[in-house]
Amino acid sequence: MSMTTTRPPAGGGEIEIAIGGMTCASCANRIERKLNKLDGVTATVNYATEKAKVSYGGNVSPEDLVAEVEKAGYTAELPAVREEDGREEAGDERDELAPLRQRLITSIVLSVPVVAMAMIPALQFDNWQWLSLALAGPVVAYGGWPFHRAAWTNLRHGAATMDTLVSLGTLAAFGWSLWALFFGTAGTPGMKHGFEFTLARGDGAGNIYLEAAAGVIAFILAGRYFEARSKRRAGAALRALLSMGAKEVTLASGELVPVERLKTGDRFLVRPGEKIATDGVVEEGASAVDTSMLTGESVPVEVRPGDAVVGATVNAGGRLVVRATRVGSDTQLAQMARMVEEAQNGKAQVQRLADRISGIFVPIVIALSLATLGFWLGTGSGTAAAFTAAVAVLIIACPCALGLATPTALMVGTGRGAQLGILIKGPEVLESTRRIDTVVLDKTGTVTSGTMTLKDVFTAEGEDREEVLRLAGALESASEHPIAQAIARAAGSTAAVEDFANVEGLGVQGIVDGRAVLVGRPQLLAEWSQHLPADLERELAQAQARGETAVAVGWDGRARAVLTVADVVKPTSAEAVRQLRALGLRPVLLTGDNETVARQVAAAVGIEEVIAEVLPADKVDVVKRLQAEGRTVAMVGDGVNDAAALAQADLGMAMGTGTDVAIEASDLTLVRGDLRVAADAIRLSRRTLGTIKGNLFWAFAYNVAALPLAALGLLTPMIAGAAMAFSSVFVVSNSLRLRRFR
């Protein structure tokens, strides 16, 4: 499946711009503000997907938009004129993460001995400080380069972010250490480093702070790496959706060609078990088509000449000849891909609290450090004392705890979630859970099992149920049809079948234990003068009224039974709905199935609000409508048709037993496929969010309390470094409490 991306016109329209160089949500906000200042421009910048969706007027060209982004200090690329086959190349992701991973590993390896020597006096051999300098130097220069570069870029444009504090704090600690080593007394052989020695050298000239510089960089790089790895998954839903399409197709002439060569009007073959290459109309043959990959519904669709079929669905029965009606970017699959992309781009990203704080906090800390330096110089306290106090301000304010607050809680929370069958994609997901008041549940595969199951066997008078099931199951075991497989699984028969034949659109026939058995539509039995008695006609009609699929069974000139097949409710779904209600959520059942079936399923699990007979495209509209009513919506689904709705919802939860596309488009994945896990996921997410907020509060409160002490000269940089380390230990310890979540 391919999509064509064309360069937008200069006379106005809509465009998506790929943006590089963003390091936090505040970067996205700054770019958004810059673009929206242009006349006739409305822009939304998505930090997660690293794209800007822009509507612009005739006075602004796409090149002007790119120039504006670049003036802000970031990179921007217009969409290229090329064909996208949508195939995910795992190597690209590895290549993009490899430099950051290498930088992180190098920093950790070099930082551990630096921190160990600084904290353990027994390791402080003669001239140990020079070894620390040799190890910390590459960490500050190489490991910290992304922070220094971003800080310089922000400085050139009059802005400050978390990168600014990281860069300033680490460079100040490293710079002071260089001064103390070369011009102070820290380079003396036998020099010791620790709290008691700090008290003896109040001016700080005999102390080094290399462990603070190296340790901060290693910690923050670790958080950046895990964040980057999560962000790379933002576009995976679109790639997974496009990769579902067939890659090759057999033309009616017998030639095997890449699917990209198909043109509207071409005739192609679809053999049993193959994917239908593109949208089209059946011209020859009859079969059952499994549409669950696109619709999420388990019941296959019977198609005959003249019926429309959709690309990426699977031919589960006979041989078909199809005429292509839509190819490339016009297919339903490609349109659904665009829906997913639009829903993701339009989804508001909540700024991380740490970045919101840093927008005010960073310039205040820098100003306070400079003011401290000026104050002590003005009072005649000496350069060493003044610089010591100024550096202490920067060290004590260095955002190690702030940087650890989110990733440590997230890693512990997500680790515990994985043990419980819950996968959380990122911290921005968590903020949505506390506001959720409505949970929309897809029916098939979420509330129900999603697979066809034999439900009932109704026999004519005098017939043995086990014998009916044995003969029918043996015959159906020779068919690949989903309904036939449901009957065969229930029967478990091993009887031999002879002269098996598939009667297109009607059913199957064959010889089982010397009996001519028919299984299929009543019309098939009627062709052999085997008419259903009144009681079986009644059972068949009632089953169809309930939305179940009914097939007739007959042999030796007589109709013997009616078998009903349906998608059954999961045994845990009712309990799951009760748990969701206990969390204050209002459940809504959403399905493409008919109203009767939907109402019966809803009644069985305790759901009052039902929205049925909804097309895939309309599921997004339903979520939007609920949001427009003021509700904050969580969506639980498993099919490709749910992907766009999962992306549009304030919180998307995908069943792990569902399609890859639904999983990639969601915020949470419920691995076990048990709806009760949805309630656990929301509770865990809320608990993790509470831990993150607690971490951020105490990390920030520590800075507020310690900054005045540092400015007054009551804290040397060494004590400041120890206090900073303690705040980090506290944040990590607080996060580890999530391991006890039940």
MARFI-337304 format. One record per residue (C-alpha): residue number from 1; y, z, x. Coordinates in steps of 0.1 Angstrom, whole numbers, padded with zeros to 4 digits. Each point is the difference from the previous one (the first is absolute). Example, Ala and Ser with C-alpha at 12.3 -4.5 7.8 and 13.67 -1.06 7.14 Angstrom:
 seq    yy    zz    xx
   1 -0045  0078  0123
   2  0034 -0007  0014
end
This chain:
 seq    yy    zz    xx
   1  0000  0000  0000
   2  0034 -0009  0014
   3  0036  0006 -0008
   4  0029 -0021  0010
   5  0032  0018  0012
   6  0031 -0021  0000
   7  0034  0007  0015
   8  0024  0011 -0026
   9  0031 -0021 -0009
  10  0034  0008  0014
  11  0016 -0002 -0034
  12 -0013  0033 -0012
  13 -0032  0015 -0014
  14 -0025  0026  0010
  15 -0016  0005  0035
  16 -0022  0024  0018
  17  0010  0008  0036
  18 -0024  0016  0025
  19  0018  0028  0019
  20 -0010  0015  0033
  21  0012  0030  0019
  22  0002  0026 -0029
  23 -0012  0034  0011
  24  0007  0021 -0031
  25  0011 -0003 -0036
  26  0036  0005  0009
  27 -0002 -0033  0019
  28 -0010 -0017 -0032
  29  0029  0016 -0018
  30  0025 -0011  0026
  31 -0012 -0036 -0001
  32  0001  0001 -0038
  33  0036  0012  0000
  34  0010 -0027  0025
  35 -0015 -0028 -0020
  36  0014  0013 -0033
  37  0035 -0001  0014
  38 -0002 -0038  0001
  39  0015 -0018 -0030
  40 -0025 -0009 -0026
  41 -0029  0017  0018
  42 -0024  0025 -0015
  43 -0026  0012  0025
  44 -0029  0024 -0001
  45 -0015  0010  0034
  46 -0036  0013  0000
  47 -0007  0021  0031
  48 -0038  0000 -0007
  49 -0004 -0038 -0002
  50  0028 -0006  0025
  51  0016 -0026 -0023
  52  0033 -0005 -0017
  53  0000 -0016 -0035
  54  0034 -0016 -0004
  55  0018 -0018 -0028
  56  0031 -0019  0014
  57  0027 -0023 -0013
  58  0012 -0034  0010
  59  0026  0013  0025
  60 -0027  0017  0021
  61 -0028 -0019  0018
  62 -0034  0014  0012
  63  0013 -0002  0036
  64  0029  0022 -0010
  65 -0024  0026 -0012
  66 -0020 -0001  0032
  67  0032  0003  0020
  68  0011  0031 -0019
  69 -0033  0017  0006
  70  0001 -0009  0037
  71  0036  0014  0002
  72 -0014  0033 -0012
  73 -0023  0000  0030
  74 -0033 -0012 -0015
  75 -0019 -0032  0000
  76 -0004 -0023 -0030
  77 -0021 -0031 -0007
  78  0001 -0024 -0029
  79 -0032 -0012 -0016
  80 -0014 -0030  0019
  81 -0010 -0033 -0016
  82 -0037  0002  0005
  83 -0033  0005 -0018
  84 -0014  0035 -0002
  85 -0038  0002 -0005
  86  0003  0037 -0007
  87 -0028  0010  0023
  88  0006  0033  0017
  89 -0003 -0001  0037
  90 -0010  0034  0012
  91  0009 -0009  0035
  92  0037 -0003 -0009
  93  0001  0036 -0012
  94 -0018  0012  0031
  95  0024 -0019  0022
  96  0030  0015 -0017
  97 -0012  0036  0002
  98 -0015 -0003  0035
  99  0034  0005  0019
 100  0008  0031 -0020
 101 -0035  0013  0004
 102  0001 -0006  0038
 103  0034  0017  0002
 104 -0014  0030 -0019
 105 -0032  0004  0020
 106  0020 -0003  0033
 107  0025  0026 -0012
 108 -0027  0025 -0011
 109 -0020 -0003  0032
 110  0031  0006  0022
 111  0016  0027 -0023
 112 -0030  0023 -0003
 113  0000  0012  0037
 114  0038  0002 -0001
 115 -0001  0024 -0030
 116 -0029  0019  0014
 117  0017  0007  0034
 118  0032  0011 -0017
 119 -0017  0023 -0024
 120 -0027  0015  0023
 121  0014  0018  0031
 122 -0035  0000  0016
 123  0003 -0038  0003
 124  0034  0001  0017
 125 -0010 -0006  0036
 126  0025 -0007  0028
 127  0021 -0031 -0009
 128 -0016 -0004 -0034
 129  0034 -0009 -0014
 130  0000 -0032  0020
 131 -0034 -0010 -0015
 132  0014  0007 -0034
 133  0030 -0022  0007
 134 -0023 -0029  0011
 135 -0020  0003 -0032
 136  0028  0006 -0024
 137  0022 -0029  0014
 138 -0022 -0028 -0014
 139 -0003  0018 -0033
 140  0037  0002 -0005
 141  0006 -0035  0013
 142 -0030 -0019 -0013
 143 -0012  0021 -0029
 144  0035  0008 -0012
 145  0013 -0036  0003
 146 -0002 -0008 -0037
 147  0021  0030 -0008
 148  0026 -0007  0027
 149  0002 -0036 -0010
 150  0005  0008 -0037
 151  0025  0027  0008
 152  0020 -0025  0021
 153 -0001 -0025 -0028
 154  0012  0026 -0025
 155  0027  0011  0023
 156  0013 -0036  0004
 157  0003 -0001 -0038
 158  0015  0034 -0005
 159 -0031  0016 -0016
 160 -0024  0028  0008
 161 -0036  0006 -0010
 162 -0030  0022  0010
 163 -0003 -0024  0030
 164  0034  0011  0012
 165 -0010  0037  0001
 166 -0034 -0008  0016
 167  0017 -0020  0027
 168  0029  0023  0006
 169 -0022  0032  0001
 170 -0026 -0014  0023
 171  0025 -0017  0024
 172  0021  0032  0001
 173 -0031  0021  0008
 174 -0011 -0025  0026
 175  0035 -0004  0014
 176  0005  0038  0003
 177 -0034  0003  0017
 178  0010 -0026  0026
 179  0033  0018  0006
 180 -0019  0034  0003
 181 -0025 -0016  0024
 182  0024 -0018  0023
 183  0032  0020 -0002
 184 -0012  0034 -0014
 185 -0026  0024  0012
 186 -0030 -0014 -0021
 187 -0012 -0022  0029
 188 -0007  0030  0022
 189 -0036  0004  0011
 190 -0018  0028 -0019
 191  0024 -0004 -0030
 192 -0014  0016 -0031
 193  0006 -0010 -0036
 194 -0002  0023 -0030
 195  0018  0024 -0023
 196  0004  0028  0025
 197  0014 -0024  0027
 198  0024 -0014 -0026
 199  0016  0034 -0005
 200  0005  0004  0037
 201  0018 -0034  0003
 202  0024  0001 -0030
 203  0019 -0030  0011
 204 -0031 -0023 -0003
 205  0005 -0015  0034
 206 -0035  0011  0011
 207 -0018 -0013 -0031
 208 -0015 -0034 -0009
 209 -0008 -0012 -0035
 210 -0023 -0030  0008
 211 -0026  0013 -0025
 212  0026 -0002 -0028
 213  0009 -0035  0009
 214 -0036 -0013  0004
 215 -0015  0021 -0029
 216  0026 -0011 -0026
 217 -0006 -0036  0008
 218 -0038  0003 -0002
 219  0002  0018 -0034
 220  0025 -0024 -0015
 221 -0019 -0031  0012
 222 -0031  0013 -0016
 223  0018  0002 -0034
 224  0014 -0034  0005
 225 -0034 -0015  0008
 226 -0017  0013 -0031
 227  0030 -0011 -0021
 228 -0001 -0035  0015
 229 -0037 -0002 -0007
 230  0006  0008 -0037
 231  0029 -0024 -0003
 232 -0021 -0029  0012
 233 -0020  0003 -0032
 234  0029 -0006 -0022
 235 -0007 -0038 -0001
 236 -0038  0003 -0001
 237 -0002 -0002 -0038
 238  0015 -0035  0001
 239 -0022 -0012  0028
 240 -0031  0015 -0017
 241  0009 -0017 -0033
 242  0004 -0034  0016
 243 -0031  0003  0021
 244 -0021  0003 -0032
 245  0003 -0038 -0006
 246 -0027 -0025  0010
 247  0004 -0014  0035
 248 -0020 -0032 -0006
 249 -0008 -0022 -0030
 250 -0026 -0027 -0007
 251  0016 -0030 -0017
 252 -0018 -0018 -0028
 253 -0008 -0027  0026
 254 -0020  0026  0020
 255  0026  0003  0028
 256  0006  0035  0013
 257  0038  0005  0007
 258  0024  0028  0007
 259  0015  0014 -0033
 260  0035 -0009  0013
 261 -0009 -0037 -0004
 262 -0006  0003 -0038
 263  0026 -0018 -0022
 264  0007  0002 -0036
 265 -0025 -0022 -0019
 266 -0028  0002  0026
 267 -0035  0007 -0013
 268 -0021  0025  0019
 269 -0034  0017 -0003
 270 -0006  0037 -0005
 271 -0036  0011  0005
 272 -0015  0033 -0013
 273  0013  0029  0021
 274  0030 -0019  0014
 275  0037  0008 -0005
 276  0020 -0025 -0020
 277  0024 -0016  0025
 278  0031 -0003 -0022
 279  0012  0001 -0036
 280 -0015 -0028 -0020
 281 -0018 -0013 -0031
 282 -0038 -0002 -0004
 283 -0010 -0037 -0004
 284 -0038  0004  0003
 285 -0025  0028 -0004
 286  0000  0035 -0016
 287 -0002  0034  0017
 288  0011  0036  0000
 289  0030  0007  0022
 290  0005  0034  0015
 291  0037  0006 -0002
 292  0000  0037  0010
 293  0016 -0007  0033
 294  0032 -0011 -0018
 295 -0003  0017 -0034
 296 -0018  0032  0008
 297 -0021 -0005 -0031
 298 -0038  0000  0005
 299 -0011 -0023 -0028
 300 -0004 -0035  0013
 301  0017 -0029 -0018
 302 -0022 -0029 -0013
 303  0016 -0033  0008
 304 -0008 -0036 -0012
 305  0016 -0034  0004
 306  0037  0002 -0008
 307  0003  0037  0008
 308  0025  0012  0027
 309 -0012  0018  0031
 310  0020  0020  0026
 311 -0002 -0003  0037
 312 -0018  0028  0020
 313 -0023  0009 -0030
 314 -0037 -0003  0005
 315 -0024 -0024 -0017
 316 -0029  0023 -0010
 317 -0021 -0025 -0019
 318 -0005 -0038  0000
 319  0015 -0029  0020
 320  0036 -0010 -0010
 321  0022 -0030  0007
 322  0036  0010 -0002
 323  0032 -0020  0000
 324  0029  0017  0020
 325  0031  0006 -0021
 326  0020  0023  0023
 327 -0003  0003  0038
 328  0017  0020  0028
 329  0029  0022 -0010
 330 -0003 -0010 -0037
 331 -0034  0017 -0006
 332 -0004  0032 -0019
 333 -0012  0017  0032
 334  0032 -0010  0019
 335  0022  0011 -0029
 336 -0017  0034 -0001
 337  0006  0002  0038
 338  0037 -0005 -0007
 339  0000  0026 -0027
 340 -0015  0026  0024
 341  0026 -0009  0027
 342  0029  0002 -0025
 343 -0012  0034 -0013
 344 -0003  0014  0035
 345  0034 -0013  0010
 346  0017  0013 -0031
 347 -0016  0035  0004
 348  0026  0025  0010
 349 -0009  0018  0033
 350  0010  0037  0001
 351  0018  0008  0032
 352 -0017  0026  0022
 353  0018  0033 -0002
 354  0001  0003  0037
 355  0019 -0033  0003
 356  0025  0011 -0028
 357  0006  0032  0019
 358  0004 -0017  0034
 359  0028 -0023 -0015
 360  0022  0031  0000
 361 -0018  0022  0025
 362  0000 -0023  0030
 363  0038 -0006  0003
 364  0006  0038 -0006
 365 -0024  0010  0028
 366  0016 -0025  0024
 367  0035  0012 -0008
 368 -0011  0036  0003
 369 -0016 -0006  0034
 370  0032 -0017  0012
 371  0021  0028 -0015
 372 -0021  0026  0017
 373  0004 -0017  0034
 374  0038 -0002 -0005
 375  0003  0036 -0012
 376 -0019  0015  0030
 377  0018 -0022  0025
 378  0033  0011 -0016
 379 -0008  0036  0003
 380 -0007 -0003  0037
 381 -0036  0009 -0001
 382 -0010 -0027  0024
 383 -0016 -0034 -0002
 384 -0036  0012  0003
 385  0004  0025 -0029
 386  0019 -0024 -0022
 387 -0026 -0028  0005
 388 -0028  0025 -0005
 389  0013  0010 -0034
 390  0007 -0037 -0010
 391 -0035 -0010  0010
 392 -0015  0030 -0018
 393  0018 -0013 -0032
 394 -0016 -0034  0004
 395 -0035  0014  0009
 396  0000  0026 -0029
 397  0010 -0028 -0024
 398 -0025 -0025  0013
 399 -0019 -0011 -0031
 400 -0035  0007  0012
 401 -0008  0022 -0030
 402  0018 -0024 -0023
 403 -0020 -0029  0014
 404 -0033  0019 -0004
 405  0007  0013 -0035
 406 -0011 -0031 -0018
 407 -0028 -0015  0022
 408 -0019  0033  0007
 409 -0001  0009 -0037
 410 -0008 -0035 -0009
 411 -0028 -0002  0025
 412 -0016  0033 -0011
 413  0005 -0008 -0037
 414 -0014 -0035  0003
 415 -0029  0013  0021
 416 -0009  0025 -0026
 417  0005 -0027 -0027
 418 -0025 -0022  0018
 419 -0026  0028 -0002
 420  0006  0001 -0037
 421  0000 -0038 -0005
 422  0038 -0005 -0001
 423  0019 -0024  0023
 424  0038  0005  0002
 425  0019 -0029  0016
 426  0032  0017  0010
 427  0025  0028 -0004
 428  0022 -0021 -0024
 429 -0029  0001 -0025
 430  0001  0038 -0002
 431  0035  0002 -0014
 432 -0010 -0020 -0030
 433 -0027  0024 -0011
 434  0023  0029 -0009
 435  0019 -0020 -0025
 436 -0030 -0018 -0017
 437 -0002  0007 -0037
 438 -0021 -0029 -0013
 439 -0033 -0014  0014
 440 -0011 -0035 -0010
 441 -0038 -0004  0002
 442 -0016 -0035  0002
 443 -0031  0000 -0021
 444 -0026 -0021  0017
 445 -0013  0014  0033
 446  0024  0030 -0003
 447 -0009  0019 -0032
 448 -0032 -0021 -0005
 449 -0026 -0009  0026
 450  0012 -0036  0003
 451 -0036 -0014 -0001
 452 -0020 -0013 -0029
 453 -0027  0024 -0012
 454 -0027 -0002 -0026
 455  0012  0022 -0028
 456 -0024 -0003 -0030
 457 -0032 -0018 -0010
 458 -0004 -0007 -0037
 459 -0035 -0012 -0010
 460 -0013 -0017 -0031
 461 -0024  0020 -0022
 462 -0033  0005  0018
 463  0011 -0010  0034
 464 -0005  0022  0031
 465  0033  0007  0019
 466 -0017  0002  0034
 467 -0018 -0033 -0005
 468  0033 -0017 -0010
 469  0018  0014  0030
 470 -0029 -0009  0023
 471 -0002 -0037 -0010
 472  0038 -0005 -0003
 473  0007  0017  0033
 474 -0026 -0021  0018
 475  0015 -0032 -0013
 476  0036  0011  0007
 477 -0009  0010  0036
 478 -0002 -0037  0008
 479  0036 -0005 -0010
 480  0031  0009  0021
 481  0022  0005 -0031
 482  0016  0035  0000
 483 -0012  0007 -0035
 484 -0035 -0011  0009
 485  0000  0022  0031
 486  0011  0030 -0021
 487 -0031 -0005 -0022
 488 -0023 -0006  0029
 489  0012  0032  0018
 490 -0006  0021 -0032
 491 -0035 -0015 -0005
 492 -0012  0001  0036
 493 -0028 -0024 -0010
 494 -0022 -0017  0026
 495 -0017 -0025 -0023
 496 -0003 -0036  0013
 497  0021 -0027 -0016
 498 -0010 -0036 -0003
 499  0019 -0031 -0011
 500  0034  0019  0001
 501  0029 -0021 -0013
 502  0037  0008 -0005
 503  0012 -0015 -0033
 504  0037 -0006  0008
 505  0023  0022 -0020
 506 -0028  0014 -0022
 507 -0024  0021  0021
 508 -0033 -0003  0019
 509 -0037 -0008 -0009
 510 -0033  0002  0018
 511 -0036  0012 -0001
 512 -0008  0037  0006
 513 -0036  0011 -0002
 514 -0009 -0031 -0020
 515  0028  0005 -0025
 516  0029 -0024 -0005
 517  0030  0023  0002
 518  0036 -0008 -0010
 519  0030  0022  0009
 520  0035 -0009 -0009
 521  0023 -0009 -0028
 522 -0014  0000 -0036
 523  0005 -0038  0001
 524 -0026 -0004  0027
 525 -0026  0018 -0021
 526  0010 -0019 -0031
 527 -0007 -0033  0019
 528 -0036  0012  0001
 529  0001  0012 -0036
 530  0001  0036  0010
 531  0027  0015 -0023
 532  0012  0036  0002
 533 -0011  0022 -0029
 534  0028  0017 -0020
 535 -0001  0033  0018
 536  0003 -0017  0034
 537  0028 -0022 -0012
 538  0018  0032 -0011
 539 -0005  0017  0034
 540  0012 -0031  0018
 541  0032 -0002 -0021
 542  0007  0037  0005
 543 -0005 -0003  0037
 544  0024 -0029  0002
 545  0026  0019 -0021
 546 -0002  0028  0026
 547  0008 -0025  0027
 548 -0036  0001  0014
 549 -0019 -0031  0011
 550 -0032 -0005 -0021
 551 -0030 -0023  0008
 552 -0030 -0008 -0021
 553 -0036  0001  0012
 554 -0029 -0019 -0015
 555 -0034 -0014  0008
 556 -0030 -0016 -0017
 557  0021 -0014 -0029
 558  0017  0033 -0010
 559  0033  0018  0009
 560 -0010  0034  0013
 561  0032  0019  0010
 562  0037  0002  0008
 563  0011  0014  0034
 564  0036  0012  0004
 565  0017  0001  0034
 566  0034  0016  0007
 567  0022  0017  0026
 568 -0006  0037 -0004
 569  0024  0029  0005
 570 -0005  0019  0032
 571 -0014  0035 -0007
 572  0029  0017  0020
 573  0028 -0019 -0017
 574  0006  0025 -0029
 575  0002  0029  0025
 576  0024 -0020  0021
 577  0023 -0006 -0029
 578  0000  0037 -0008
 579  0009  0008  0036
 580  0029 -0025  0000
 581  0013  0015 -0032
 582 -0001  0035  0016
 583  0023 -0014  0027
 584  0026 -0008 -0026
 585 -0008 -0038 -0001
 586 -0002 -0022 -0031
 587 -0030 -0024  0002
 588  0003 -0036 -0012
 589 -0030 -0024 -0002
 590  0010 -0035  0010
 591 -0025 -0029 -0002
 592 -0004 -0037 -0006
 593 -0029  0007 -0023
 594  0002 -0001 -0038
 595  0016  0027 -0020
 596 -0032  0013 -0016
 597 -0018  0005  0033
 598  0031  0016  0015
 599  0004  0025 -0029
 600 -0037  0010  0002
 601  0002  0006  0038
 602  0033  0019 -0004
 603 -0015  0023 -0027
 604 -0030  0007  0022
 605  0021  0013  0028
 606  0028  0016 -0019
 607  0029 -0025  0004
 608  0023 -0005 -0029
 609  0023 -0028  0013
 610 -0017 -0034  0003
 611  0015 -0033  0011
 612 -0027 -0028 -0004
 613 -0003 -0038  0002
 614  0024 -0001  0030
 615  0000 -0030  0023
 616  0001  0006  0038
 617  0036 -0010  0002
 618  0009  0023 -0029
 619 -0014  0031  0017
 620  0031  0000  0023
 621  0022 -0004 -0030
 622 -0017  0030 -0017
 623  0007  0022  0031
 624  0036 -0012  0001
 625  0004  0007 -0037
 626 -0013  0036  0004
 627  0024  0004  0030
 628  0029 -0013 -0021
 629 -0008  0027 -0026
 630  0007  0026  0027
 631 -0035  0007  0009
 632 -0012  0004  0036
 633 -0033 -0020  0001
 634 -0032  0003  0020
 635 -0025 -0028 -0004
 636 -0037  0002  0006
 637 -0019 -0033  0003
 638 -0027 -0019  0019
 639  0003 -0037 -0007
 640  0021 -0028  0016
 641  0018 -0002 -0033
 642  0012  0036  0005
 643  0015 -0007  0035
 644  0035 -0009 -0012
 645  0001  0029 -0025
 646 -0012  0024  0027
 647  0028 -0012  0023
 648  0026  0002 -0028
 649 -0010  0035 -0011
 650  0018  0030  0015
 651 -0035  0011  0013
 652 -0029 -0025  0003
 653 -0035  0014  0002
 654 -0030 -0024  0006
 655 -0036  0008 -0006
 656 -0019 -0005  0032
 657 -0027 -0018 -0018
 658  0025 -0027 -0010
 659  0013 -0031  0017
 660  0016  0000  0035
 661  0032 -0014 -0015
 662  0004  0029 -0025
 663 -0007  0025  0028
 664  0026 -0016  0024
 665  0027 -0002 -0028
 666 -0004  0037 -0009
 667  0015  0031  0015
 668 -0032  0021 -0003
 669 -0036 -0011  0001
 670 -0027  0021 -0018
 671 -0030 -0008  0022
 672 -0027  0014 -0022
 673  0010 -0020 -0031
 674  0000  0033 -0020
 675  0031  0003 -0022
 676  0000  0038  0005
 677  0011 -0007  0035
 678  0033 -0013 -0014
 679  0009  0035 -0011
 680 -0011  0014  0034
 681  0021 -0027  0017
 682  0032  0009 -0019
 683 -0006  0037  0007
 684 -0006 -0006  0037
 685  0030 -0023  0002
 686  0023  0025 -0016
 687 -0014  0027  0024
 688  0006 -0022  0030
 689  0035 -0008 -0011
 690  0007  0037 -0004
 691 -0012  0006  0035
 692  0021 -0028  0014
 693  0031  0014 -0017
 694 -0008  0035  0012
 695 -0003 -0014  0035
 696  0033 -0018 -0002
 697  0018  0030 -0014
 698 -0012  0024  0027
 699  0005 -0026  0028
 700  0036 -0006 -0012
 701  0006  0037 -0007
 702 -0011  0008  0036
 703  0026 -0024  0013
 704  0027  0015 -0022
 705 -0008  0035  0012
 706 -0005 -0009  0037
 707  0029 -0024  0005
 708  0028  0027 -0001
 709 -0020  0021  0025
 710 -0003 -0029  0024
 711  0037 -0009 -0004
 712  0010  0036  0008
 713 -0020 -0001  0032
 714 -0026  0025 -0012
 715 -0028 -0025  0005
 716 -0008 -0017  0032
 717 -0016 -0035 -0002
 718 -0033  0016  0010
 719  0001  0025 -0029
 720  0012 -0029 -0022
 721 -0030 -0020  0011
 722 -0024  0029 -0008
 723  0016  0005 -0034
 724 -0003 -0037 -0007
 725 -0037  0001  0010
 726 -0005  0030 -0023
 727  0015 -0019 -0029
 728 -0024 -0028  0006
 729 -0030  0024  0001
 730  0012  0015 -0033
 731  0002 -0034 -0016
 732 -0035 -0010  0011
 733 -0015  0034 -0010
 734  0016 -0003 -0035
 735 -0014 -0035 -0003
 736 -0035  0012  0009
 737 -0001  0021 -0031
 738 -0007 -0032 -0019
 739 -0035  0000  0014
 740 -0008  0027 -0026
 741  0009 -0022 -0030
 742 -0027  0001 -0027
end
